[in-house]
């Protein structure tokens, strides 16, 4: 070993001393574990630790009493204590507070899974919850103050985790996260339902399962409801007020709602909307003024929310400033499998006077309301950019089964800059089977008012009325030069004049009359059949071209060749101007098969010889002779041909040369090699 130099020795001693100091400092601040051992609601030095006492011990960092079995003292912030449960006896233990529990003012972890016999959900996406929850809070007697809950996380309590509890029968909210500073996690709970998650367990006046709000200069940012792991799944249902999850007006940002069942039972198969839905019922998730950059689903299976069976809308985003929110990868109006209808009793998603919103990769189906407001998506008075891409609207998760919304698939009222679909891979929506049951039928997409709304690259079919309708209701005829105004400026649609189908391809030609000297994007679609209006829908997007009109507003296109799916030979198209105004679908044109081109070829035919008749001797007779005639026969389409050698027997052929097979040639080569080697050896 080398000699340790003095400088290195001093450095080593300093490092070890610092590490030891850090170790003892951390050890002295070790978080407390406060064990609830009684379901009572008492506060006494009686050798029991109740939930009420545990919350106080965690907030104040003092023990609940000196007797053995009392709640341990918590540690001061930023140390995060843990409240666990070890209540004697099997089965569910119900805590029934006689009054409001203390608000949480220091971060704490409340772990209901710690009760012996309890377990978190282990089932993944597509399956119901198998959680076993054994700690229940019956909040019947908890006060009904505004912005409070059976459990309330308030100022200073940010960073709290609430997991593994059943919370029900509350008057206002199950859980309230209000001005806490944020960073809270609510995961793995049953809220508003019974201990098995099979029935609603709320009262008619209940407001929300979870309220999240920052107001009056308070801060409430970055909370997470649920998560991507199976154990994180909350079941939140049976609430009859502002929303199962509510973000009332205030100032809050950066929240995540992931992997929950919202409005359904724990199996994800049935609605738990209470029998008498109040007129004030809002939505599965309600986001109001001031909520920004919230994520509802994250586009993964683990982060998928099932938002179904609610008294009103699936999601409602209303009142500016509500902006920068994303709704991605959820099942809205279906069961947990995404294949069966479990509709909300109004729109799947409502956007009302909000800013920018992104809606991607969701199933949005089965909205139920024969009177009104049963659209898949309602975009009204939006001032920002709305992006709607990659969704299944009116179908199941496969995009094939009929789970239609009873109203319009997508309606746009007084909004601009709505992008429905797109030009990139996977950006098109499937919009089908919508509009069955309102006002004699509704379209797949209705632009009721507003301009600059692009509809690109979608699959739109089997809707009750037009695939795309620019108000007023029904087909809007083209006008010369396209000077009219209205929804999407009542953009003229193309006119397809020819569609010839051959060998899985269609060749299309046609014209467009619209604004002069302008370049338009024309999209083309294949369909099994035409809409009854004579103007189409667009089942399969097959391609596009750009067309520039001349000074008179006229342009033409074709012949353009596109591949078409089998049995889809009815062709339609749309036009979109540089301002993103998309037209209705054009009139349908059924493709016709290509006609073979006839070619003249000479074919010899025998002309019958006249039957001889008896004539007097010496009288000359005329005997007809065979003469060639020309008939027209079609020329077959050339087929690639590879000649093969077929042995024939003919005296005119050259004599054949015998050949040896590969095995014989190999033996011959070995023999010759051996002879050569023998000869060389003899020579030496």
Secondary structure, DSSP 8 states (H G I E B T S, - for coil): -----HHHHHHHHHHHHHHHHHHHHHHHT---EEEE-------SSSS---HHHHHHHHHHT--S-SSTTS------TTS-EEEEE--SSSS-EEE--SS----B-S-EEEEGGGSTT-B-----TTS----B--EEEE-TTS---TT--SEEE-TT-TT-EEES-EEES-SSEEEEEESS-S--EEES-EESB-TTSSSB---TT--EEEEEE--TT------EEE-SSGGG--EE----SSEEEEE-SS-EE--EEES-EESB-TTSSSB---SS--TT--EEEEE-TTEES-EE--SSSTT--EE-S-SSEEEEEESSS-BSEEEES-EESB-TTSSSB---SS-SEEEES---EEEES-EE-----SSS---SEEEES--S-EEEES-EESB-TTS-SB---SS-SEEEES---EEEE-SSTT---EEES---SSTT---SEEE-S-S--EEES-EEES-SS-SEEESSSS-----GGG---SGGGG----EEEEEEEETTEEEEEEEEE-STT-EEEEEEEEESS--TTSB--BSEEEEEEEEE--TTSEEEEEEEEEE--TT--EEEEEEE-TT--B----B-EE-EE----EEEEEE-------------TT----------EEEEEE----------------TTS--------HHHHHHHHHHHHHHHHHHHHHH-
